[in-house]
Amino acid sequence: MLIAVRAEVENVSHWRAKFKSHVDLFKSQGVLLVHMGAANDKTVIAVFETSDVDEFVRIFNDPATAKAMSEDKITGGVEMFVLDETFKL
């Protein structure tokens, strides 16, 4: 299953570097792969491939994730989307 998380950050380069330091947190969420991108210098997105959506969401709402986000200098605008449908052309 895929989950996308969008957020506003102070600095995309800082976010990219710090984000990659949270391997243990991501593994605890069943994350197997992450795609990262930026819309501009303040807006980022991460698309997670997880084997356990319920555990991902539970840990996403845990104080440990809030701490990790503060280290990443996420300033707000955090939105999570469970990508639960595929449209094949």
DOKE-6430 format. One record per atom (N, C-alpha, C): residue in one letter; z, x, y. Coordinates in steps of 0.05 Angstrom, whole numbers, padded with zeros to 5 digits, always signed. Last residue first. Example, Ala and Ser with C-alpha at 12.3 -4.5 7.8 and 13.67 -1.06 7.14 Angstrom:
REM DOKE-6430
s+00142+00257-00045 s+00143+00273-00021 s+00157+00258+00001 a+00156+00264-00114 a+00156+00246-00090 a+00156+00264-00066 
***
This chain:
REM DOKE-6430
l-00342-00093+00053 l-00369-00102+00061 l-00389-00097+00039 k-00277-00116+00042 k-00299-00098+00034 k-00326-00110+00041 f-00217-00117+00068 f-00242-00132+00071 f-00265-00113+00065 t-00151-00123+00047 t-00175-00106+00048 t-00199-00124+00050 e-00084-00130+00068 e-00109-00142+00061 e-00132-00122+00065 d-00038-00108+00087 d-00036-00122+00062 d-00062-00136+00054 l-00008-00064+00120 l-00036-00070+00116 l-00040-00082+00089 v+00043-00076+00162 v+00038-00073+00134 v+00009-00082+00130 f+00059-00043+00221 f+00041-00062+00209 f+00038-00056+00179 m+00104-00033+00274 m+00097-00027+00246 m+00080-00050+00235 e+00112-00001+00336 e+00103-00025+00322 e+00096-00017+00293 v+00145+00021+00393 v+00141+00025+00364 v+00134-00002+00351 g+00153+00029+00447 g+00129+00016+00438 g+00124+00018+00409 g+00182+00095+00459 g+00182+00066+00456 g+00156+00055+00445 t+00183+00149+00456 t+00196+00137+00479 t+00197+00106+00478 i+00195+00201+00413 i+00183+00175+00415 i+00198+00160+00437 k+00209+00254+00400 k+00206+00245+00428 k+00189+00220+00431 d+00224+00268+00351 d+00195+00268+00356 d+00188+00261+00385 e+00278+00257+00354 e+00269+00285+00353 e+00240+00288+00358 s+00274+00202+00352 s+00284+00214+00377 s+00277+00244+00377 m+00257+00195+00299 m+00240+00187+00321 m+00249+00199+00347 a+00303+00213+00272 a+00278+00228+00269 a+00259+00221+00292 k+00338+00172+00287 k+00344+00200+00294 k+00318+00216+00293 a+00314+00128+00262 a+00317+00129+00291 a+00322+00157+00301 t+00320+00144+00209 t+00293+00143+00220 t+00294+00142+00251 a+00375+00140+00204 a+00362+00166+00200 a+00334+00167+00211 p+00386+00085+00210 p+00392+00103+00232 p+00379+00131+00229 d+00331+00045+00183 d+00356+00060+00179 d+00361+00079+00204 n+00282+00022+00181 n+00302+00009+00198 n+00330+00023+00196 f+00256+00053+00144 f+00246+00053+00171 f+00266+00041+00190 i+00283+00039+00098 i+00289+00065+00109 i+00279+00067+00138 r+00259-00012+00090 r+00288-00009+00091 r+00296+00017+00105 v+00204+00001+00088 v+00215-00016+00109 v+00245-00013+00112 f+00204+00032+00040 f+00194+00043+00065 f+00206+00027+00089 e+00222-00005+00003 e+00239+00019+00009 e+00230+00031+00035 d+00179-00041+00004 d+00206-00050+00010 d+00224-00027+00018 v+00135-00009-00013 v+00136-00021+00014 v+00164-00029+00022 d+00123+00043-00047 d+00145+00024-00047 d+00149+00013-00018 s+00085+00081-00043 s+00086+00067-00069 s+00108+00046-00069 t+00044+00087+00016 t+00070+00087+00002 t+00068+00072-00024 e+00012+00119+00065 e+00006+00108+00039 e+00033+00110+00024 f+00013+00107+00134 f+00027+00117+00111 f+00016+00103+00086 v-00012+00126+00193 v-00017+00108+00172 v-00007+00120+00146 a+00009+00131+00259 a+00011+00143+00233 a+00006+00121+00212 i-00011+00141+00326 i-00009+00123+00303 i-00007+00141+00278 v+00007+00144+00397 v+00000+00156+00370 v+00002+00134+00349 t-00001+00156+00464 t+00000+00136+00444 t-00010+00147+00417 k-00008+00196+00503 k+00019+00183+00501 k+00021+00163+00478 d-00060+00214+00508 d-00039+00234+00507 d-00010+00222+00505 n-00091+00168+00461 n-00091+00183+00486 n-00068+00202+00485 a-00089+00156+00408 a-00108+00141+00425 a-00112+00155+00452 a-00084+00197+00351 a-00075+00191+00378 a-00097+00176+00393 g-00061+00201+00283 g-00081+00201+00304 g-00069+00194+00330 m-00055+00215+00213 m-00043+00215+00240 m-00066+00215+00260 h-00038+00192+00148 h-00060+00198+00167 h-00048+00195+00195 v-00003+00214+00092 v-00001+00203+00119 v-00026+00212+00135 l+00019+00201+00025 l-00001+00212+00044 l+00002+00199+00071 l+00063+00180+00000 l+00046+00199-00015 l+00027+00214+00004 v+00128+00155+00006 v+00103+00162+00020 v+00089+00184+00004 g+00176+00135-00009 g+00154+00132-00028 g+00127+00139-00016 q+00216+00147+00024 q+00203+00121+00030 q+00180+00116+00010 s+00229+00198+00011 s+00248+00178+00004 s+00237+00150+00008 k+00186+00224+00036 k+00186+00223+00007 k+00206+00201-00003 f+00203+00220+00090 f+00179+00206+00081 f+00178+00204+00050 l+00248+00254+00088 l+00251+00226+00096 l+00227+00210+00086 d+00224+00303+00075 d+00244+00291+00057 d+00247+00261+00063 v+00189+00312+00120 v+00179+00309+00093 v+00199+00295+00075 h+00191+00319+00175 h+00206+00298+00163 h+00198+00292+00134 s+00157+00353+00202 s+00182+00364+00192 s+00199+00344+00177 k+00115+00325+00224 k+00110+00339+00199 k+00135+00352+00187 f+00137+00310+00273 f+00132+00290+00253 f+00129+00303+00225 k+00135+00357+00303 k+00161+00347+00294 k+00157+00327+00271 a+00078+00361+00313 a+00093+00383+00300 a+00119+00373+00288 r+00065+00312+00337 r+00051+00321+00312 r+00068+00342+00298 w+00099+00312+00383 w+00102+00292+00362 w+00089+00301+00336 h+00076+00355+00412 h+00104+00356+00402 h+00108+00337+00379 s+00025+00332+00422 s+00028+00358+00407 s+00056+00361+00396 v+00038+00286+00452 v+00026+00284+00426 v+00029+00309+00410 n+00096+00270+00486 n+00076+00290+00484 n+00064+00290+00455 e+00127+00224+00487 e+00126+00241+00511 e+00102+00259+00510 v+00096+00164+00459 v+00110+00189+00457 v+00108+00204+00483 e+00094+00101+00427 e+00090+00116+00452 e+00107+00141+00450 a+00064+00083+00363 a+00087+00089+00381 a+00077+00103+00407 r+00052+00050+00302 r+00042+00058+00328 r+00066+00063+00346 v+00042+00054+00234 v+00063+00054+00255 v+00051+00066+00280 a+00019+00021+00177 a+00013+00035+00202 a+00036+00032+00221 i+00017+00026+00108 i+00033+00017+00130 i+00025+00034+00155 l-00013+00008+00046 l-00014+00023+00071 l+00004+00010+00092 m+00000+00017-00024 m+00000+00000+00000 m+00000+00018+00025 
***
